[in-house]
Amino acid sequence: MAVLARASLADLTERLASSPALPDHVVLRGPEEGLVMVRGRIGGGGGGFNLGEMTVTRCTVRTRGGQVGHATIAGRNGACALLAARIDAALQDAGFHDILLAAVIAPLALRQEAARTQQAARAAATKVDFFTLQTMRA
């Protein structure tokens, strides 16, 4: 679900192009846009506080086989939430599970991990070691 929630509509559509068609579905809820409260925490284990609100879109579908798929994504993109929910429902079907895992989930997870690694490397390049600065003054 985390991989689907972080994927863009273009990413999902691109990955689904090489897999069989998703099963027919009925929309049970949504796609609906709304707000959720984002909680922060002071330090690693300190008291919690309300950081602010974030826009999310959620959707729930059911396939003809009875599998229920859910999706909640950041932002306002009903088409992306609907597609993510359809993929979630299809993943619960034994006939689609392995195919979608290999064709959609695994490649998207690798792409997302590479992007996180690249972002972490860019951030590490700007790190300032204040201990080193303190010893340089002495």
matplotlib code that plots the C-alpha trace (Angstrom):
import matplotlib.pyplot as plt

x = [0.0, 2.9, 4.3, 0.9, 0.2, 3.5, 3.2, 1.9, -0.9, 1.7, 3.8, 0.9, -0.5, 3.0, 3.5, 0.0, 0.6, 2.7, 0.2, -3.2, -6.3, -7.5, -10.7, -14.0, -14.9, -17.7, -16.8, -17.9, -16.6, -15.0, -12.8, -13.2, -10.9, -10.5, -8.1, -6.3, -4.4, -0.7, 0.8, 4.4, 6.6, 9.1, 12.4, 12.4, 10.0, 8.7, 5.1, 3.0, 1.5, -0.7, 1.7, -1.0, -3.5, -2.8, -5.1, -5.7, -7.9, -9.3, -11.2, -12.6, -13.6, -14.9, -14.2, -16.7, -14.7, -15.5, -12.0, -12.1, -9.3, -8.6, -6.3, -5.4, -3.0, -1.5, -3.0, -6.0, -6.0, -9.1, -8.0, -4.8, -6.6, -9.1, -6.4, -4.4, -7.6, -8.2, -4.6, -5.0, -8.2, -6.5, -3.5, -5.8, -6.8, -4.5, -4.7, -3.4, -1.2, 2.2, 1.8, 1.0, 3.7, 6.3, 5.0, 3.9, 4.8, 8.5, 9.6, 7.8, 9.4, 12.9, 12.3, 11.0, 14.0, 16.4, 14.8, 15.0, 18.7, 19.4, 17.6, 19.5, 22.8, 22.0, 21.0, 24.2, 26.3, 25.0, 25.5, 27.5, 29.5, 29.2, 31.7, 34.3, 33.6, 33.9, 37.4, 38.6, 38.1, 40.3]
y = [0.0, 2.4, 1.9, 2.5, 5.6, 7.2, 6.4, 9.0, 8.3, 8.3, 5.7, 3.4, 3.7, 3.1, -0.1, -1.4, -1.2, -4.4, -6.4, -7.9, -5.8, -5.2, -7.0, -5.2, -3.2, -1.3, 1.9, 1.6, 5.0, 8.0, 9.0, 11.6, 14.5, 15.7, 16.8, 14.9, 16.3, 15.6, 15.0, 15.9, 14.8, 16.8, 15.0, 11.2, 10.4, 13.7, 15.0, 15.1, 18.2, 19.1, 20.1, 21.0, 19.6, 17.7, 17.1, 13.4, 11.5, 8.1, 5.5, 2.0, -0.5, -4.1, -6.5, -8.9, -11.6, -9.9, -8.5, -5.0, -2.6, 0.7, 3.6, 6.8, 9.1, 12.5, 15.4, 15.7, 13.1, 11.0, 9.0, 8.0, 6.9, 4.9, 3.1, 2.4, 1.0, -1.2, -2.5, -3.2, -5.2, -7.1, -8.0, -10.0, -12.2, -15.2, -14.9, -11.3, -11.2, -12.5, -10.7, -7.3, -7.8, -8.4, -5.9, -3.0, -3.1, -4.3, -1.9, 1.0, 0.1, 0.1, 3.4, 5.0, 3.6, 5.0, 8.4, 8.3, 7.3, 10.1, 12.7, 11.5, 11.8, 15.4, 16.2, 14.6, 16.8, 19.9, 18.5, 20.8, 19.1, 21.7, 19.7, 20.2, 23.9, 24.2, 22.6, 24.8, 27.9, 26.6]
z = [0.0, 0.7, -2.7, -4.3, -2.1, -3.2, -6.9, -9.4, -11.8, -14.7, -12.9, -12.2, -15.8, -17.2, -15.1, -15.8, -19.6, -19.5, -17.3, -17.9, -17.6, -14.0, -13.0, -13.3, -10.2, -8.4, -6.5, -2.9, -1.7, -3.4, -4.8, -2.0, -1.2, 2.4, 5.1, 7.8, 10.7, 10.6, 14.0, 14.9, 17.9, 19.8, 19.5, 19.1, 21.9, 23.2, 23.4, 20.3, 18.7, 15.7, 12.9, 10.4, 7.9, 4.7, 1.7, 0.9, -1.5, -0.6, -2.6, -2.0, -4.7, -4.8, -7.7, -9.0, -7.2, -3.9, -3.1, -1.6, -2.3, -0.5, -1.3, 0.4, -1.3, -0.6, -2.6, -4.8, -7.5, -7.7, -10.8, -9.0, -5.8, -7.9, -9.8, -6.6, -5.0, -8.0, -7.9, -4.2, -4.8, -7.7, -5.5, -3.3, -6.2, -6.6, -10.4, -10.4, -7.3, -8.6, -11.9, -10.4, -7.8, -10.5, -13.1, -10.9, -7.2, -7.4, -10.1, -8.4, -5.1, -6.7, -8.3, -5.1, -3.1, -5.7, -5.5, -1.6, -1.8, -4.3, -2.1, 1.0, -0.9, -1.9, 1.7, 3.1, 0.8, 2.6, 6.2, 8.5, 11.3, 14.1, 16.3, 13.6, 13.5, 17.2, 17.3, 14.4, 16.6, 19.4]

ax = plt.figure().add_subplot(projection="3d")
ax.plot(x, y, z, "-o")
ax.set_aspect("equal")
plt.show()
